[in-house]
Amino acid sequence: MPGPPVRAEGLVRTFAGTPVLAGVDLALDAGEVVVLLGPNGAGKTTLLRLLALLLRPSGGRLALFGEDATRASPAVRRRIGYVGHESACYADLTGAENLAFYAELYGVAPARVRDLLDWTGLDGAARRPVRTYSRGMTQRLALARALLHEPDLLLLDEPFSGLDPEAVAQLQTRIGELRTAGHTILLTTHDVERAVPVATRLALLHRGRVAWTRAGGGADAATIVAAYRTVIGGRA
């Protein structure tokens, strides 16, 4: 049987001899939404880039769907979707043109593009250049791009950053829909209040390690914020 979507054991990543991740232990089961908290510089982006196979570990072990990540097959890579700090969408192309371009790379039918434009609420802006999009619209387009090939594991790096309350609520709804559809999601944020409602589990990355984990769902945001501030010494 294939293993869980993510299993990291003692995961290390250094840059120029400086450790950013110093022994991360983290596992994600199918259908979970795990929110990785931590202040800026905690290593959240580095961890997501390792899971997205954009970086190689300096030490430890990382398995994705039961397969060693250092030798990940194309089939495993196809099961991963990633949204980083940049949207990876072309500003001078329309929203529809961006998705059509990536759909062709993945060998995805045009109908999938239409479905995602409708699901993200961008069908009315599909013919507009992306440079005219708001931050929230661009974030939704990036999410649609990452979902084109229907990945089992979705990695979202600070997806709430720069969004207004309405856009946050829309993204929270879509994350819930993805979980219901069976996707496994790991998202990073330092915004505890926005993360708690979507999480089945929360984990705090601090000083290169996972400092604690808590169940999500009905978790009280104030309690989580208090624990967060205690662990990182008041620098929330």
Buried (B, 14 or more C-beta within 10 A) or exposed (E): EEEBBBBBEBBBBBEEEEBBBBBBBBBBEEBBBBBBBBBEEBBBBBBBBBBBBEBEBBEBBBBBBEBEBEEBEEEBEEBBBBBBEEBBBBEEBBBBBBBBBBBEEEEBEEEBBBBBBEBBEBBEBBEBBBEEBEEBBBBBBBBBBBBBBEBBBBBBBBBBBEBEEEBBEBBBEBBBEBBEEEBBBBBBBBBBEBBBBBBBBBBBBBBBBBBEBBEBEEBEEEEBBEBBEEBBEEEB
